[in-house]
Amino acid sequence: MPKSYAPEALTLDYLTNEEGQYLGRKRIRFVRQFRGLTQTELAEKSGLSADENGRIRISQYENGTRVPRK
């Protein structure tokens, strides 16, 4: 079986480097697009609200204007 570059779950450990620096914005977008999800679908699957607020938060994570909490 080929190695998957998209993890089953995006954990904060996956989104940070060894020094704890946040690297997730590009990874979140890559995995979301790799799985064929919209920002709204990812928000819903992540436990955020499935309305416009959830989509906006995912957009902020992808653009680096907001960092997800643990």
C-alpha positions in Angstrom: 0.0 0.0 0.0 1.5 3.4 -0.9 2.3 5.9 1.8 -0.4 8.5 2.4 0.7 12.0 2.7 -2.7 13.1 4.2 -3.2 12.0 7.8 -6.5 10.6 9.0 -6.8 13.4 11.4 -5.1 16.8 11.5 -3.7 17.1 15.0 -1.8 20.0 16.3 1.3 17.8 16.5 1.1 17.3 12.7 0.7 21.0 12.3 3.8 22.1 14.2 7.5 21.5 13.8 9.9 20.2 16.5 10.2 23.7 18.0 6.4 24.0 18.3 6.1 26.6 15.5 2.8 26.5 13.7 3.1 25.2 10.1 -0.4 24.2 9.5 -1.8 26.7 7.0 -0.4 25.0 3.9 -1.0 21.6 5.3 -4.6 22.2 6.2 -5.3 23.5 2.7 -3.4 20.6 1.0 -5.1 17.9 3.0 -8.6 19.6 2.5 -8.1 19.8 -1.2 -6.5 16.3 -1.4 -9.6 14.9 0.2 -11.9 17.0 -2.0 -13.5 18.9 0.8 -14.8 22.4 0.8 -14.0 24.7 3.7 -17.6 24.3 5.0 -17.3 20.5 4.9 -14.0 20.6 6.8 -15.5 22.9 9.4 -18.3 20.5 10.0 -16.1 17.4 10.2 -13.8 19.3 12.6 -16.5 20.0 15.0 -16.8 23.7 14.1 -20.2 25.1 13.1 -21.3 24.1 9.6 -22.5 27.7 8.9 -20.6 30.7 7.5 -18.7 31.1 10.8 -17.1 27.7 10.5 -16.0 28.3 6.9 -14.5 31.7 7.8 -12.5 30.0 10.6 -11.1 27.4 8.2 -10.3 30.2 5.8 -8.4 32.1 8.6 -6.4 28.9 9.5 -5.5 28.5 5.8 -4.5 32.1 5.4 -2.5 32.2 8.7 -4.5 34.9 10.3 -5.7 32.5 13.0 -4.0 29.5 14.7 -6.2 26.6 15.9 -6.3 25.9 19.6 -5.2 22.4 21.0 
